Amino acid sequence: MLILTRKPGEVITIGEDIQIHVLNIKGGQARIGIDAPRHISVNREEAIPQHVHSKPKNTPKTEAPKTEASK
């Protein structure tokens, strides 16, 4: 994770197509604006269903069923 300190009016660029604008900071909250191409989905984390961004934890590997040839 890259951690940056920005002031209102400053911009962070990601790649060639995405810009994050720091609009203002008030009371411990930063207001930002995001410019991104339409094909890039931009969502707040709390708006994403839990199962979409959770990673499986040490799922055991399953073996392929044995066939007559492999016995």
Predicted model as a PDB file, atoms N, CA, C, CB and O in Angstrom, pLDDT in the B-factor column:
MODEL        1                                                                  
ATOM      1  N   MET A   1       0.844  -1.176   0.000  1.00 93.00           N  
ATOM      2  CA  MET A   1       0.000   0.000   0.000  1.00 93.00           C  
ATOM      3  C   MET A   1       0.889   1.239   0.000  1.00 93.00           C  
ATOM      4  CB  MET A   1      -0.960  -0.002   1.218  1.00 93.00           C  
ATOM      5  O   MET A   1       1.854   1.335   0.758  1.00 93.00           O  
ATOM      6  N   LEU A   2       0.549   2.154  -0.842  1.00 92.00           N  
ATOM      7  CA  LEU A   2       1.245   3.444  -0.906  1.00 92.00           C  
ATOM      8  C   LEU A   2       0.441   4.449  -0.086  1.00 92.00           C  
ATOM      9  CB  LEU A   2       1.422   3.937  -2.398  1.00 92.00           C  
ATOM     10  O   LEU A   2      -0.764   4.595  -0.290  1.00 92.00           O  
ATOM     11  N   ILE A   3       1.097   5.133   0.829  1.00 94.00           N  
ATOM     12  CA  ILE A   3       0.422   6.137   1.665  1.00 94.00           C  
ATOM     13  C   ILE A   3       0.971   7.507   1.294  1.00 94.00           C  
ATOM     14  CB  ILE A   3       0.626   5.845   3.200  1.00 94.00           C  
ATOM     15  O   ILE A   3       2.181   7.731   1.320  1.00 94.00           O  
ATOM     16  N   LEU A   4       0.071   8.418   0.950  1.00 93.00           N  
ATOM     17  CA  LEU A   4       0.459   9.762   0.518  1.00 93.00           C  
ATOM     18  C   LEU A   4      -0.231  10.811   1.382  1.00 93.00           C  
ATOM     19  CB  LEU A   4       0.111   9.980  -0.970  1.00 93.00           C  
ATOM     20  O   LEU A   4      -1.327  10.589   1.895  1.00 93.00           O  
ATOM     21  N   THR A   5       0.416  11.933   1.531  1.00 92.00           N  
ATOM     22  CA  THR A   5      -0.189  13.091   2.185  1.00 92.00           C  
ATOM     23  C   THR A   5      -0.453  14.125   1.101  1.00 92.00           C  
ATOM     24  CB  THR A   5       0.736  13.672   3.329  1.00 92.00           C  
ATOM     25  O   THR A   5       0.452  14.496   0.355  1.00 92.00           O  
ATOM     26  N   ARG A   6      -1.682  14.584   1.017  1.00 94.00           N  
ATOM     27  CA  ARG A   6      -2.070  15.560  -0.002  1.00 94.00           C  
ATOM     28  C   ARG A   6      -2.839  16.690   0.652  1.00 94.00           C  
ATOM     29  CB  ARG A   6      -2.918  14.897  -1.117  1.00 94.00           C  
ATOM     30  O   ARG A   6      -3.444  16.518   1.710  1.00 94.00           O  
ATOM     31  N   LYS A   7      -2.809  17.829   0.021  1.00 95.00           N  
ATOM     32  CA  LYS A   7      -3.564  19.001   0.469  1.00 95.00           C  
ATOM     33  C   LYS A   7      -4.726  19.225  -0.487  1.00 95.00           C  
ATOM     34  CB  LYS A   7      -2.652  20.269   0.545  1.00 95.00           C  
ATOM     35  O   LYS A   7      -4.690  18.761  -1.627  1.00 95.00           O  
ATOM     36  N   PRO A   8      -5.761  19.935  -0.032  1.00 96.00           N  
ATOM     37  CA  PRO A   8      -6.868  20.254  -0.941  1.00 96.00           C  
ATOM     38  C   PRO A   8      -6.354  20.916  -2.216  1.00 96.00           C  
ATOM     39  CB  PRO A   8      -7.889  21.173  -0.244  1.00 96.00           C  
ATOM     40  O   PRO A   8      -5.489  21.791  -2.177  1.00 96.00           O  
ATOM     41  N   GLY A   9      -6.898  20.482  -3.330  1.00 97.00           N  
ATOM     42  CA  GLY A   9      -6.490  21.017  -4.628  1.00 97.00           C  
ATOM     43  C   GLY A   9      -5.428  20.166  -5.311  1.00 97.00           C  
ATOM     44  O   GLY A   9      -5.171  20.341  -6.502  1.00 97.00           O  
ATOM     45  N   GLU A  10      -4.813  19.252  -4.579  1.00 97.00           N  
ATOM     46  CA  GLU A  10      -3.787  18.393  -5.176  1.00 97.00           C  
ATOM     47  C   GLU A  10      -4.428  17.144  -5.774  1.00 97.00           C  
ATOM     48  CB  GLU A  10      -2.724  18.001  -4.124  1.00 97.00           C  
ATOM     49  O   GLU A  10      -5.549  16.777  -5.423  1.00 97.00           O  
ATOM     50  N   VAL A  11      -3.701  16.500  -6.681  1.00 97.00           N  
ATOM     51  CA  VAL A  11      -4.226  15.372  -7.445  1.00 97.00           C  
ATOM     52  C   VAL A  11      -3.249  14.206  -7.362  1.00 97.00           C  
ATOM     53  CB  VAL A  11      -4.478  15.771  -8.924  1.00 97.00           C  
ATOM     54  O   VAL A  11      -2.033  14.396  -7.371  1.00 97.00           O  
ATOM     55  N   ILE A  12      -3.801  12.996  -7.280  1.00 96.00           N  
ATOM     56  CA  ILE A  12      -3.021  11.760  -7.362  1.00 96.00           C  
ATOM     57  C   ILE A  12      -3.427  11.094  -8.675  1.00 96.00           C  
ATOM     58  CB  ILE A  12      -3.272  10.802  -6.104  1.00 96.00           C  
ATOM     59  O   ILE A  12      -4.615  10.977  -8.972  1.00 96.00           O  
ATOM     60  N   THR A  13      -2.445  10.661  -9.456  1.00 96.00           N  
ATOM     61  CA  THR A  13      -2.715  10.012 -10.732  1.00 96.00           C  
ATOM     62  C   THR A  13      -2.361   8.535 -10.640  1.00 96.00           C  
ATOM     63  CB  THR A  13      -1.926  10.690 -11.873  1.00 96.00           C  
ATOM     64  O   THR A  13      -1.294   8.174 -10.143  1.00 96.00           O  
ATOM     65  N   ILE A  14      -3.263   7.682 -11.121  1.00 95.00           N  
ATOM     66  CA  ILE A  14      -3.031   6.237 -11.170  1.00 95.00           C  
ATOM     67  C   ILE A  14      -3.056   5.837 -12.639  1.00 95.00           C  
ATOM     68  CB  ILE A  14      -4.111   5.433 -10.327  1.00 95.00           C  
ATOM     69  O   ILE A  14      -4.069   5.986 -13.321  1.00 95.00           O  
ATOM     70  N   GLY A  15      -1.923   5.325 -13.113  1.00 95.00           N  
ATOM     71  CA  GLY A  15      -1.833   4.986 -14.525  1.00 95.00           C  
ATOM     72  C   GLY A  15      -2.003   6.236 -15.367  1.00 95.00           C  
ATOM     73  O   GLY A  15      -1.633   7.335 -14.953  1.00 95.00           O  
ATOM     74  N   GLU A  16      -2.563   6.059 -16.543  1.00 95.00           N  
ATOM     75  CA  GLU A  16      -2.779   7.203 -17.439  1.00 95.00           C  
ATOM     76  C   GLU A  16      -4.204   7.727 -17.382  1.00 95.00           C  
ATOM     77  CB  GLU A  16      -2.443   6.819 -18.865  1.00 95.00           C  
ATOM     78  O   GLU A  16      -4.482   8.840 -17.828  1.00 95.00           O  
ATOM     79  N   ASP A  17      -5.126   6.906 -16.822  1.00 95.00           N  
ATOM     80  CA  ASP A  17      -6.546   7.213 -16.959  1.00 95.00           C  
ATOM     81  C   ASP A  17      -7.271   7.618 -15.682  1.00 95.00           C  
ATOM     82  CB  ASP A  17      -7.221   6.054 -17.522  1.00 95.00           C  
ATOM     83  O   ASP A  17      -8.411   8.077 -15.756  1.00 95.00           O  
ATOM     84  N   ILE A  18      -6.657   7.466 -14.523  1.00 97.00           N  
ATOM     85  CA  ILE A  18      -7.379   7.688 -13.272  1.00 97.00           C  
ATOM     86  C   ILE A  18      -6.728   8.812 -12.478  1.00 97.00           C  
ATOM     87  CB  ILE A  18      -7.425   6.398 -12.433  1.00 97.00           C  
ATOM     88  O   ILE A  18      -5.514   8.825 -12.275  1.00 97.00           O  
ATOM     89  N   GLN A  19      -7.554   9.751 -12.035  1.00 97.00           N  
ATOM     90  CA  GLN A  19      -7.073  10.851 -11.192  1.00 97.00           C  
ATOM     91  C   GLN A  19      -7.958  10.951  -9.960  1.00 97.00           C  
ATOM     92  CB  GLN A  19      -7.062  12.200 -11.974  1.00 97.00           C  
ATOM     93  O   GLN A  19      -9.184  10.885 -10.046  1.00 97.00           O  
ATOM     94  N   ILE A  20      -7.306  11.113  -8.805  1.00 97.00           N  
ATOM     95  CA  ILE A  20      -8.011  11.315  -7.541  1.00 97.00           C  
ATOM     96  C   ILE A  20      -7.722  12.741  -7.092  1.00 97.00           C  
ATOM     97  CB  ILE A  20      -7.571  10.260  -6.446  1.00 97.00           C  
ATOM     98  O   ILE A  20      -6.569  13.104  -6.857  1.00 97.00           O  
ATOM     99  N   HIS A  21      -8.768  13.544  -6.975  1.00 97.00           N  
ATOM    100  CA  HIS A  21      -8.651  14.953  -6.598  1.00 97.00           C  
ATOM    101  C   HIS A  21      -9.017  15.109  -5.128  1.00 97.00           C  
ATOM    102  CB  HIS A  21      -9.561  15.850  -7.491  1.00 97.00           C  
ATOM    103  O   HIS A  21     -10.075  14.645  -4.704  1.00 97.00           O  
ATOM    104  N   VAL A  22      -8.166  15.748  -4.351  1.00 97.00           N  
ATOM    105  CA  VAL A  22      -8.486  16.063  -2.957  1.00 97.00           C  
ATOM    106  C   VAL A  22      -9.252  17.393  -2.999  1.00 97.00           C  
ATOM    107  CB  VAL A  22      -7.166  16.154  -2.034  1.00 97.00           C  
ATOM    108  O   VAL A  22      -8.678  18.440  -3.299  1.00 97.00           O  
ATOM    109  N   LEU A  23     -10.547  17.337  -2.697  1.00 97.00           N  
ATOM    110  CA  LEU A  23     -11.389  18.527  -2.804  1.00 97.00           C  
ATOM    111  C   LEU A  23     -11.311  19.387  -1.550  1.00 97.00           C  
ATOM    112  CB  LEU A  23     -12.832  18.129  -3.067  1.00 97.00           C  
ATOM    113  O   LEU A  23     -11.075  20.592  -1.630  1.00 97.00           O  
ATOM    114  N   ASN A  24     -11.510  18.764  -0.390  1.00 96.00           N  
ATOM    115  CA  ASN A  24     -11.339  19.490   0.868  1.00 96.00           C  
ATOM    116  C   ASN A  24     -11.180  18.506   2.012  1.00 96.00           C  
ATOM    117  CB  ASN A  24     -12.535  20.432   1.130  1.00 96.00           C  
ATOM    118  O   ASN A  24     -11.467  17.316   1.878  1.00 96.00           O  
ATOM    119  N   ILE A  25     -10.718  19.023   3.133  1.00 94.00           N  
ATOM    120  CA  ILE A  25     -10.539  18.217   4.337  1.00 94.00           C  
ATOM    121  C   ILE A  25     -11.192  18.993   5.481  1.00 94.00           C  
ATOM    122  CB  ILE A  25      -9.005  17.918   4.628  1.00 94.00           C  
ATOM    123  O   ILE A  25     -10.881  20.160   5.719  1.00 94.00           O  
ATOM    124  N   LYS A  26     -12.109  18.311   6.186  1.00 94.00           N  
ATOM    125  CA  LYS A  26     -12.810  18.984   7.284  1.00 94.00           C  
ATOM    126  C   LYS A  26     -13.116  17.967   8.375  1.00 94.00           C  
ATOM    127  CB  LYS A  26     -14.122  19.666   6.781  1.00 94.00           C  
ATOM    128  O   LYS A  26     -13.724  16.929   8.115  1.00 94.00           O  
ATOM    129  N   GLY A  27     -12.696  18.268   9.581  1.00 91.00           N  
ATOM    130  CA  GLY A  27     -13.034  17.424  10.723  1.00 91.00           C  
ATOM    131  C   GLY A  27     -12.583  15.985  10.604  1.00 91.00           C  
ATOM    132  O   GLY A  27     -13.320  15.079  10.994  1.00 91.00           O  
ATOM    133  N   GLY A  28     -11.409  15.752  10.084  1.00 90.00           N  
ATOM    134  CA  GLY A  28     -10.899  14.390   9.985  1.00 90.00           C  
ATOM    135  C   GLY A  28     -11.411  13.610   8.790  1.00 90.00           C  
ATOM    136  O   GLY A  28     -11.117  12.421   8.662  1.00 90.00           O  
ATOM    137  N   GLN A  29     -12.169  14.248   7.912  1.00 93.00           N  
ATOM    138  CA  GLN A  29     -12.653  13.581   6.708  1.00 93.00           C  
ATOM    139  C   GLN A  29     -12.106  14.287   5.479  1.00 93.00           C  
ATOM    140  CB  GLN A  29     -14.198  13.551   6.675  1.00 93.00           C  
ATOM    141  O   GLN A  29     -12.031  15.515   5.427  1.00 93.00           O  
ATOM    142  N   ALA A  30     -11.729  13.494   4.501  1.00 93.00           N  
ATOM    143  CA  ALA A  30     -11.264  14.036   3.230  1.00 93.00           C  
ATOM    144  C   ALA A  30     -12.369  13.850   2.199  1.00 93.00           C  
ATOM    145  CB  ALA A  30      -9.938  13.347   2.767  1.00 93.00           C  
ATOM    146  O   ALA A  30     -12.944  12.768   2.082  1.00 93.00           O  
ATOM    147  N   ARG A  31     -12.655  14.886   1.470  1.00 96.00           N  
ATOM    148  CA  ARG A  31     -13.621  14.800   0.374  1.00 96.00           C  
ATOM    149  C   ARG A  31     -12.809  14.685  -0.903  1.00 96.00           C  
ATOM    150  CB  ARG A  31     -14.599  16.049   0.335  1.00 96.00           C  
ATOM    151  O   ARG A  31     -11.978  15.542  -1.203  1.00 96.00           O  
ATOM    152  N   ILE A  32     -13.058  13.613  -1.656  1.00 96.00           N  
ATOM    153  CA  ILE A  32     -12.278  13.388  -2.868  1.00 96.00           C  
ATOM    154  C   ILE A  32     -13.197  13.267  -4.073  1.00 96.00           C  
ATOM    155  CB  ILE A  32     -11.412  12.130  -2.730  1.00 96.00           C  
ATOM    156  O   ILE A  32     -14.380  12.951  -3.946  1.00 96.00           O  
ATOM    157  N   GLY A  33     -12.627  13.524  -5.240  1.00 97.00           N  
ATOM    158  CA  GLY A  33     -13.310  13.317  -6.509  1.00 97.00           C  
ATOM    159  C   GLY A  33     -12.454  12.370  -7.329  1.00 97.00           C  
ATOM    160  O   GLY A  33     -11.227  12.464  -7.313  1.00 97.00           O  
ATOM    161  N   ILE A  34     -13.094  11.458  -8.046  1.00 97.00           N  
ATOM    162  CA  ILE A  34     -12.359  10.465  -8.823  1.00 97.00           C  
ATOM    163  C   ILE A  34     -12.769  10.573 -10.284  1.00 97.00           C  
ATOM    164  CB  ILE A  34     -12.615   9.031  -8.285  1.00 97.00           C  
ATOM    165  O   ILE A  34     -13.947  10.466 -10.626  1.00 97.00           O  
ATOM    166  N   ASP A  35     -11.776  10.788 -11.139  1.00 97.00           N  
ATOM    167  CA  ASP A  35     -11.986  10.764 -12.588  1.00 97.00           C  
ATOM    168  C   ASP A  35     -11.439   9.449 -13.110  1.00 97.00           C  
ATOM    169  CB  ASP A  35     -11.297  11.987 -13.297  1.00 97.00           C  
ATOM    170  O   ASP A  35     -10.249   9.166 -12.970  1.00 97.00           O  
ATOM    171  N   ALA A  36     -12.308   8.642 -13.712  1.00 96.00           N  
ATOM    172  CA  ALA A  36     -11.893   7.356 -14.259  1.00 96.00           C  
ATOM    173  C   ALA A  36     -12.732   7.057 -15.500  1.00 96.00           C  
ATOM    174  CB  ALA A  36     -12.039   6.220 -13.196  1.00 96.00           C  
ATOM    175  O   ALA A  36     -13.860   7.537 -15.615  1.00 96.00           O  
ATOM    176  N   PRO A  37     -12.194   6.274 -16.420  1.00 96.00           N  
ATOM    177  CA  PRO A  37     -12.983   5.886 -17.594  1.00 96.00           C  
ATOM    178  C   PRO A  37     -14.236   5.120 -17.167  1.00 96.00           C  
ATOM    179  CB  PRO A  37     -12.132   5.026 -18.559  1.00 96.00           C  
ATOM    180  O   PRO A  37     -14.256   4.505 -16.101  1.00 96.00           O  
ATOM    181  N   ARG A  38     -15.261   5.157 -17.981  1.00 95.00           N  
ATOM    182  CA  ARG A  38     -16.530   4.508 -17.650  1.00 95.00           C  
ATOM    183  C   ARG A  38     -16.394   3.003 -17.442  1.00 95.00           C  
ATOM    184  CB  ARG A  38     -17.536   4.773 -18.738  1.00 95.00           C  
ATOM    185  O   ARG A  38     -17.156   2.417 -16.672  1.00 95.00           O  
ATOM    186  N   HIS A  39     -15.435   2.368 -18.118  1.00 95.00           N  
ATOM    187  CA  HIS A  39     -15.308   0.912 -17.988  1.00 95.00           C  
ATOM    188  C   HIS A  39     -14.641   0.491 -16.669  1.00 95.00           C  
ATOM    189  CB  HIS A  39     -14.511   0.360 -19.162  1.00 95.00           C  
ATOM    190  O   HIS A  39     -14.549  -0.702 -16.379  1.00 95.00           O  
ATOM    191  N   ILE A  40     -14.179   1.455 -15.879  1.00 93.00           N  
ATOM    192  CA  ILE A  40     -13.572   1.163 -14.577  1.00 93.00           C  
ATOM    193  C   ILE A  40     -14.623   1.417 -13.505  1.00 93.00           C  
ATOM    194  CB  ILE A  40     -12.283   2.037 -14.329  1.00 93.00           C  
ATOM    195  O   ILE A  40     -15.174   2.514 -13.410  1.00 93.00           O  
ATOM    196  N   SER A  41     -14.894   0.400 -12.704  1.00 90.00           N  
ATOM    197  CA  SER A  41     -15.877   0.515 -11.637  1.00 90.00           C  
ATOM    198  C   SER A  41     -15.228   1.192 -10.427  1.00 90.00           C  
ATOM    199  CB  SER A  41     -16.447  -0.882 -11.253  1.00 90.00           C  
ATOM    200  O   SER A  41     -14.156   0.780  -9.984  1.00 90.00           O  
ATOM    201  N   VAL A  42     -15.872   2.220  -9.899  1.00 91.00           N  
ATOM    202  CA  VAL A  42     -15.386   2.920  -8.708  1.00 91.00           C  
ATOM    203  C   VAL A  42     -16.496   2.834  -7.661  1.00 91.00           C  
ATOM    204  CB  VAL A  42     -14.996   4.431  -9.026  1.00 91.00           C  
ATOM    205  O   VAL A  42     -17.589   3.362  -7.866  1.00 91.00           O  
ATOM    206  N   ASN A  43     -16.212   2.166  -6.534  1.00 90.00           N  
ATOM    207  CA  ASN A  43     -17.214   1.952  -5.491  1.00 90.00           C  
ATOM    208  C   ASN A  43     -16.615   2.195  -4.119  1.00 90.00           C  
ATOM    209  CB  ASN A  43     -17.789   0.535  -5.572  1.00 90.00           C  
ATOM    210  O   ASN A  43     -15.407   2.058  -3.923  1.00 90.00           O  
ATOM    211  N   ARG A  44     -17.468   2.557  -3.171  1.00 88.00           N  
ATOM    212  CA  ARG A  44     -17.054   2.596  -1.767  1.00 88.00           C  
ATOM    213  C   ARG A  44     -17.002   1.157  -1.268  1.00 88.00           C  
ATOM    214  CB  ARG A  44     -18.036   3.473  -0.891  1.00 88.00           C  
ATOM    215  O   ARG A  44     -17.822   0.330  -1.666  1.00 88.00           O  
ATOM    216  N   GLU A  45     -16.046   0.857  -0.403  1.00 86.00           N  
ATOM    217  CA  GLU A  45     -15.903  -0.513   0.079  1.00 86.00           C  
ATOM    218  C   GLU A  45     -17.175  -1.032   0.745  1.00 86.00           C  
ATOM    219  CB  GLU A  45     -14.747  -0.600   1.050  1.00 86.00           C  
ATOM    220  O   GLU A  45     -17.543  -2.192   0.560  1.00 86.00           O  
ATOM    221  N   GLU A  46     -17.847  -0.182   1.519  1.00 85.00           N  
ATOM    222  CA  GLU A  46     -19.055  -0.641   2.204  1.00 85.00           C  
ATOM    223  C   GLU A  46     -20.210  -0.935   1.253  1.00 85.00           C  
ATOM    224  CB  GLU A  46     -19.488   0.388   3.209  1.00 85.00           C  
ATOM    225  O   GLU A  46     -21.193  -1.557   1.656  1.00 85.00           O  
ATOM    226  N   ALA A  47     -20.109  -0.503   0.008  1.00 82.00           N  
ATOM    227  CA  ALA A  47     -21.165  -0.758  -0.971  1.00 82.00           C  
ATOM    228  C   ALA A  47     -20.936  -2.044  -1.761  1.00 82.00           C  
ATOM    229  CB  ALA A  47     -21.272   0.410  -1.926  1.00 82.00           C  
ATOM    230  O   ALA A  47     -21.780  -2.437  -2.566  1.00 82.00           O  
ATOM    231  N   ILE A  48     -19.790  -2.705  -1.531  1.00 81.00           N  
ATOM    232  CA  ILE A  48     -19.464  -3.933  -2.249  1.00 81.00           C  
ATOM    233  C   ILE A  48     -19.898  -5.112  -1.382  1.00 81.00           C  
ATOM    234  CB  ILE A  48     -17.930  -4.010  -2.592  1.00 81.00           C  
ATOM    235  O   ILE A  48     -19.572  -5.149  -0.196  1.00 81.00           O  
ATOM    236  N   PRO A  49     -20.631  -6.084  -1.952  1.00 80.00           N  
ATOM    237  CA  PRO A  49     -21.017  -7.257  -1.155  1.00 80.00           C  
ATOM    238  C   PRO A  49     -19.783  -7.935  -0.554  1.00 80.00           C  
ATOM    239  CB  PRO A  49     -21.807  -8.264  -2.021  1.00 80.00           C  
ATOM    240  O   PRO A  49     -18.735  -8.005  -1.196  1.00 80.00           O  
ATOM    241  N   GLN A  50     -19.910  -8.427   0.662  1.00 75.00           N  
ATOM    242  CA  GLN A  50     -18.788  -9.004   1.403  1.00 75.00           C  
ATOM    243  C   GLN A  50     -18.096 -10.121   0.630  1.00 75.00           C  
ATOM    244  CB  GLN A  50     -19.267  -9.532   2.738  1.00 75.00           C  
ATOM    245  O   GLN A  50     -16.867 -10.201   0.645  1.00 75.00           O  
ATOM    246  N   HIS A  51     -18.848 -10.982  -0.042  1.00 66.00           N  
ATOM    247  CA  HIS A  51     -18.243 -12.129  -0.712  1.00 66.00           C  
ATOM    248  C   HIS A  51     -17.388 -11.737  -1.913  1.00 66.00           C  
ATOM    249  CB  HIS A  51     -19.319 -13.082  -1.154  1.00 66.00           C  
ATOM    250  O   HIS A  51     -16.569 -12.539  -2.362  1.00 66.00           O  
ATOM    251  N   VAL A  52     -17.552 -10.545  -2.438  1.00 61.00           N  
ATOM    252  CA  VAL A  52     -16.800 -10.126  -3.628  1.00 61.00           C  
ATOM    253  C   VAL A  52     -15.335  -9.874  -3.306  1.00 61.00           C  
ATOM    254  CB  VAL A  52     -17.419  -8.868  -4.230  1.00 61.00           C  
ATOM    255  O   VAL A  52     -14.469 -10.230  -4.105  1.00 61.00           O  
ATOM    256  N   HIS A  53     -15.031  -9.268  -2.156  1.00 56.00           N  
ATOM    257  CA  HIS A  53     -13.644  -8.929  -1.873  1.00 56.00           C  
ATOM    258  C   HIS A  53     -13.039  -9.750  -0.744  1.00 56.00           C  
ATOM    259  CB  HIS A  53     -13.541  -7.479  -1.540  1.00 56.00           C  
ATOM    260  O   HIS A  53     -11.955  -9.420  -0.262  1.00 56.00           O  
ATOM    261  N   SER A  54     -13.717 -10.819  -0.308  1.00 59.00           N  
ATOM    262  CA  SER A  54     -13.101 -11.680   0.702  1.00 59.00           C  
ATOM    263  C   SER A  54     -12.308 -12.773   0.005  1.00 59.00           C  
ATOM    264  CB  SER A  54     -14.172 -12.294   1.646  1.00 59.00           C  
ATOM    265  O   SER A  54     -12.737 -13.317  -1.013  1.00 59.00           O  
ATOM    266  N   LYS A  55     -11.147 -13.087   0.564  1.00 56.00           N  
ATOM    267  CA  LYS A  55     -10.283 -14.108  -0.012  1.00 56.00           C  
ATOM    268  C   LYS A  55     -10.516 -15.420   0.715  1.00 56.00           C  
ATOM    269  CB  LYS A  55      -8.794 -13.691   0.066  1.00 56.00           C  
ATOM    270  O   LYS A  55     -10.684 -15.428   1.934  1.00 56.00           O  
ATOM    271  N   PRO A  56     -10.528 -16.536  -0.017  1.00 56.00           N  
ATOM    272  CA  PRO A  56     -10.685 -17.818   0.663  1.00 56.00           C  
ATOM    273  C   PRO A  56      -9.491 -18.082   1.579  1.00 56.00           C  
ATOM    274  CB  PRO A  56     -10.840 -18.961  -0.362  1.00 56.00           C  
ATOM    275  O   PRO A  56      -8.354 -17.761   1.234  1.00 56.00           O  
ATOM    276  N   LYS A  57      -9.755 -18.666   2.742  1.00 57.00           N  
ATOM    277  CA  LYS A  57      -8.701 -18.923   3.720  1.00 57.00           C  
ATOM    278  C   LYS A  57      -8.239 -20.370   3.618  1.00 57.00           C  
ATOM    279  CB  LYS A  57      -9.191 -18.613   5.151  1.00 57.00           C  
ATOM    280  O   LYS A  57      -8.995 -21.292   3.924  1.00 57.00           O  
ATOM    281  N   ASN A  58      -7.017 -20.561   3.193  1.00 60.00           N  
ATOM    282  CA  ASN A  58      -6.381 -21.879   3.174  1.00 60.00           C  
ATOM    283  C   ASN A  58      -7.329 -22.998   2.774  1.00 60.00           C  
ATOM    284  CB  ASN A  58      -5.802 -22.182   4.521  1.00 60.00           C  
ATOM    285  O   ASN A  58      -7.478 -23.983   3.497  1.00 60.00           O  
ATOM    286  N   THR A  59      -7.961 -22.846   1.633  1.00 54.00           N  
ATOM    287  CA  THR A  59      -8.859 -23.891   1.176  1.00 54.00           C  
ATOM    288  C   THR A  59      -8.040 -25.111   0.781  1.00 54.00           C  
ATOM    289  CB  THR A  59      -9.728 -23.400  -0.007  1.00 54.00           C  
ATOM    290  O   THR A  59      -7.053 -24.985   0.056  1.00 54.00           O  
ATOM    291  N   PRO A  60      -8.439 -26.300   1.251  1.00 55.00           N  
ATOM    292  CA  PRO A  60      -7.668 -27.495   0.926  1.00 55.00           C  
ATOM    293  C   PRO A  60      -7.773 -27.814  -0.554  1.00 55.00           C  
ATOM    294  CB  PRO A  60      -8.144 -28.686   1.757  1.00 55.00           C  
ATOM    295  O   PRO A  60      -8.793 -27.564  -1.197  1.00 55.00           O  
ATOM    296  N   LYS A  61      -6.700 -28.367  -1.069  1.00 55.00           N  
ATOM    297  CA  LYS A  61      -6.702 -28.772  -2.472  1.00 55.00           C  
ATOM    298  C   LYS A  61      -7.526 -30.040  -2.595  1.00 55.00           C  
ATOM    299  CB  LYS A  61      -5.250 -28.989  -3.009  1.00 55.00           C  
ATOM    300  O   LYS A  61      -7.425 -30.954  -1.776  1.00 55.00           O  
ATOM    301  N   THR A  62      -8.332 -30.073  -3.622  1.00 56.00           N  
ATOM    302  CA  THR A  62      -9.122 -31.270  -3.841  1.00 56.00           C  
ATOM    303  C   THR A  62      -8.439 -32.110  -4.896  1.00 56.00           C  
ATOM    304  CB  THR A  62     -10.570 -30.923  -4.258  1.00 56.00           C  
ATOM    305  O   THR A  62      -7.866 -31.585  -5.851  1.00 56.00           O  
ATOM    306  N   GLU A  63      -8.502 -33.406  -4.720  1.00 55.00           N  
ATOM    307  CA  GLU A  63      -7.903 -34.311  -5.686  1.00 55.00           C  
ATOM    308  C   GLU A  63      -8.938 -34.666  -6.722  1.00 55.00           C  
ATOM    309  CB  GLU A  63      -7.350 -35.576  -5.004  1.00 55.00           C  
ATOM    310  O   GLU A  63     -10.136 -34.728  -6.446  1.00 55.00           O  
ATOM    311  N   ALA A  64      -8.444 -34.899  -7.929  1.00 54.00           N  
ATOM    312  CA  ALA A  64      -9.338 -35.339  -8.997  1.00 54.00           C  
ATOM    313  C   ALA A  64      -9.796 -36.749  -8.675  1.00 54.00           C  
ATOM    314  CB  ALA A  64      -8.638 -35.281 -10.395  1.00 54.00           C  
ATOM    315  O   ALA A  64      -9.036 -37.538  -8.114  1.00 54.00           O  
ATOM    316  N   PRO A  65     -11.036 -37.071  -9.025  1.00 54.00           N  
ATOM    317  CA  PRO A  65     -11.508 -38.434  -8.756  1.00 54.00           C  
ATOM    318  C   PRO A  65     -10.646 -39.449  -9.503  1.00 54.00           C  
ATOM    319  CB  PRO A  65     -12.994 -38.588  -9.163  1.00 54.00           C  
ATOM    320  O   PRO A  65     -10.208 -39.208 -10.629  1.00 54.00           O  
ATOM    321  N   LYS A  66     -10.417 -40.573  -8.859  1.00 58.00           N  
ATOM    322  CA  LYS A  66      -9.584 -41.607  -9.482  1.00 58.00           C  
ATOM    323  C   LYS A  66     -10.404 -42.351 -10.515  1.00 58.00           C  
ATOM    324  CB  LYS A  66      -9.020 -42.591  -8.422  1.00 58.00           C  
ATOM    325  O   LYS A  66     -11.559 -42.712 -10.288  1.00 58.00           O  
ATOM    326  N   THR A  67      -9.777 -42.566 -11.645  1.00 57.00           N  
ATOM    327  CA  THR A  67     -10.422 -43.329 -12.716  1.00 57.00           C  
ATOM    328  C   THR A  67      -9.839 -44.726 -12.714  1.00 57.00           C  
ATOM    329  CB  THR A  67     -10.231 -42.645 -14.110  1.00 57.00           C  
ATOM    330  O   THR A  67      -8.856 -44.996 -12.025  1.00 57.00           O  
ATOM    331  N   GLU A  68     -10.439 -45.600 -13.476  1.00 58.00           N  
ATOM    332  CA  GLU A  68      -9.940 -46.967 -13.581  1.00 58.00           C  
ATOM    333  C   GLU A  68      -8.489 -46.994 -14.032  1.00 58.00           C  
ATOM    334  CB  GLU A  68     -10.799 -47.772 -14.544  1.00 58.00           C  
ATOM    335  O   GLU A  68      -7.714 -47.835 -13.577  1.00 58.00           O  
ATOM    336  N   ALA A  69      -8.114 -46.080 -14.923  1.00 56.00           N  
ATOM    337  CA  ALA A  69      -6.756 -46.055 -15.465  1.00 56.00           C  
ATOM    338  C   ALA A  69      -5.747 -45.622 -14.404  1.00 56.00           C  
ATOM    339  CB  ALA A  69      -6.682 -45.116 -16.675  1.00 56.00           C  
ATOM    340  O   ALA A  69      -4.588 -46.032 -14.469  1.00 56.00           O  
ATOM    341  N   SER A  70      -6.149 -44.814 -13.438  1.00 49.00           N  
ATOM    342  CA  SER A  70      -5.198 -44.305 -12.446  1.00 49.00           C  
ATOM    343  C   SER A  70      -5.115 -45.166 -11.196  1.00 49.00           C  
ATOM    344  CB  SER A  70      -5.570 -42.906 -12.056  1.00 49.00           C  
ATOM    345  O   SER A  70      -4.307 -44.872 -10.314  1.00 49.00           O  
ATOM    346  N   LYS A  71      -5.929 -46.232 -11.083  1.00 49.00           N  
ATOM    347  CA  LYS A  71      -5.908 -47.096  -9.893  1.00 49.00           C  
ATOM    348  C   LYS A  71      -4.798 -48.100  -9.941  1.00 49.00           C  
ATOM    349  CB  LYS A  71      -7.217 -47.814  -9.737  1.00 49.00           C  
ATOM    350  O   LYS A  71      -4.647 -48.898  -9.016  1.00 49.00           O  
TER     351      LYS A  71                                                      
ENDMDL                                                                          
END                                                                             
